[in-house]
Amino acid sequence: MFLNGQKVDFKGPKDAQAAGIAAVYQHPASYPHLTVAENIFMGHEIIKNRMIQWKAMNTEANKLLKQLDADFDATAEMGTLSVAQQQMVEIAKAMSTNARIIILDEPTAALTRSESEKLYTLVDKLKADGVSIIFISHRFEDMYRLASRVTVFRDSLYIGTYDVDGITNADLIKAMVGREIKDLFNGFILTKFQELQPMIVTLFFFIRCKHNNR
């Protein structure tokens, strides 16, 4: 793997974090009985004189939440938040490590349309701030709303990478299912579920930040 033109070999998550890479998983890896601030700084707490600086952590967490236009406080208990809000905390956690590349794994899977729109706005803001996003999804709507490039994996095999504005729906669907599908209704594939069931299709959307070409 190459990062900023240099070959890298990560031995574990800490190496990736040190290189400015963070992941937000489909199911939030949070601690519901801890506060938002505690979740954000879990594993990299602010420590001075061998003591955790709770006030400083709350202050810094609220700064991150403000950047994301969050409508909740760093002292809120994680378990009281909605799925969309918990996802926002996970993104704030990634930002707290100074990540410049954030991987979002199926972030819209459990969101309503309005919550997805808020996430799109958030991703646009990260992009404007110089953060590059790898957005993993099965939704065409996510791709057309956000991405500049799309990569298709089918049954764990790399199929191809395409410019979003340079590939048609028909060609992309063909890459996804391995054959031409002619029956479409409002963008949905009309076929027997049994035909698609054995396939595992993943779309990786590359959302390039505005300040560089990572």
RAGIZI-V497706 format. One record per pair of residues at least 6 apart in sequence whose ideal C-beta (glycine too) atoms are under 7 Angstrom apart, sorted by the first residue. I is the first residue (numbers start at 0). J is the second residue. Records with the same first field share a line. If there is no record, write none. Layout:
# RAGIZI-V497706
I: J ; J
This chain:
# RAGIZI-V497706
0: 7
1: 7
2: 18
3: 213
7: 18
9: 15
16: 96
19: 97 ; 98 ; 99 ; 100
20: 98 ; 100
21: 93 ; 96 ; 98 ; 101
22: 102 ; 104
23: 86 ; 89 ; 90 ; 93 ; 101 ; 102 ; 103 ; 104 ; 106
24: 104
25: 104 ; 105 ; 108
27: 85 ; 86 ; 89
29: 38 ; 77 ; 85 ; 88
30: 37 ; 38 ; 41 ; 77
31: 77 ; 78
32: 76 ; 78
33: 77
34: 73 ; 74 ; 75 ; 76 ; 77
35: 60 ; 71 ; 73 ; 75 ; 77 ; 88
36: 56 ; 57 ; 60 ; 73 ; 74
38: 77 ; 88 ; 92
39: 60 ; 63 ; 88 ; 91 ; 92 ; 95
40: 56 ; 60 ; 95
43: 96
44: 51 ; 56
45: 51 ; 52 ; 55 ; 56 ; 59
46: 52
57: 73 ; 74
60: 73 ; 91
61: 72 ; 73
63: 91 ; 94 ; 95
64: 73 ; 91
67: 87 ; 90 ; 91 ; 121
69: 87
71: 80 ; 84
77: 85 ; 88
80: 88
82: 109 ; 110
83: 110 ; 114 ; 117
86: 106
90: 121
93: 101
99: 129 ; 130 ; 131
100: 131 ; 133 ; 213
101: 125 ; 130 ; 132
102: 133
103: 132 ; 134 ; 135
104: 135
105: 135 ; 136
106: 118
107: 115 ; 118 ; 136 ; 138 ; 141
110: 118
119: 144 ; 145
122: 132 ; 145 ; 206
125: 132
126: 132 ; 206 ; 208 ; 209
127: 209
129: 208 ; 209 ; 210
130: 208
131: 206 ; 207 ; 208 ; 213
132: 206
133: 203 ; 205
134: 141 ; 145 ; 146 ; 204 ; 206
135: 201 ; 203
136: 142 ; 202 ; 204
137: 200 ; 202
139: 186
141: 204
142: 149 ; 163 ; 202 ; 204
143: 163
145: 204 ; 206
146: 163 ; 204 ; 205 ; 206
147: 163 ; 205 ; 206 ; 207
148: 160 ; 161 ; 162 ; 163 ; 205
149: 161 ; 163 ; 202 ; 203 ; 204
150: 160 ; 203
151: 158 ; 159 ; 174 ; 175 ; 202
152: 158 ; 201
153: 175 ; 177 ; 198 ; 200
154: 198 ; 199
155: 199
158: 174
159: 174
168: 186
172: 180 ; 188
173: 179
175: 200
176: 195 ; 198
180: 188 ; 190
182: 189 ; 190
183: 189
207: 213
